[in-house]
Amino acid sequence: MSRSRPFTLIAALIFAIIALLHVYRLFTHFQVILGSHEIPMSLSYVAIVVAAVLAWGCFRESRG
């Protein structure tokens, strides 16, 4: 029996969008500055991996 899990599907989509935004940041060299600190581009590599793994896990969980 398959159960619908809309929350995990929404979470998966959000994580996937975050991963895509970090890919966009790497290709366009978009700078992120918080206060007086510049966030390094290398942080996006880590964020892509983390967000993609979380999105994949949530997609699998949402299918039941």
C-alpha positions in Angstrom: 0.0 0.0 0.0 1.5 3.4 -1.0 0.9 6.4 1.2 1.1 9.9 -0.1 3.7 12.0 1.7 3.3 15.6 0.5 5.5 17.2 3.1 8.6 15.1 2.1 7.9 15.8 -1.6 7.8 19.5 -0.9 11.0 19.3 1.2 12.7 17.3 -1.7 11.7 20.0 -4.2 13.1 22.8 -1.9 16.4 20.9 -1.5 16.6 20.4 -5.2 16.0 24.1 -5.9 18.7 25.0 -3.3 21.2 22.7 -5.1 20.3 24.2 -8.4 20.8 27.7 -7.0 24.3 26.8 -5.8 25.1 25.4 -9.3 23.9 28.7 -10.7 26.1 30.6 -8.3 29.2 28.6 -9.4 28.6 29.2 -13.1 27.8 32.9 -12.8 30.3 33.7 -10.0 27.5 35.4 -8.0 28.9 36.8 -4.8 27.1 36.4 -1.5 27.9 38.9 1.3 26.5 38.6 4.8 27.2 41.7 6.8 31.0 42.2 6.3 31.7 38.6 5.4 31.9 37.2 1.8 30.8 33.6 1.5 33.5 31.6 -0.4 32.5 29.9 -3.6 34.0 26.6 -2.3 31.1 26.5 0.2 28.7 26.0 -2.8 30.4 22.8 -3.7 29.6 21.4 -0.3 26.1 22.8 -0.3 25.4 21.2 -3.7 26.4 17.8 -2.4 24.4 18.2 0.9 21.3 19.6 -0.8 21.3 17.0 -3.5 21.7 14.1 -1.1 18.9 15.5 1.1 16.6 16.0 -2.0 17.3 12.4 -3.2 16.6 11.0 0.3 13.3 13.0 0.6 12.2 11.9 -2.9 12.8 8.3 -2.0 11.0 8.7 1.3 8.0 10.5 -0.4 7.5 7.5 -2.7 6.9 5.3 0.3 
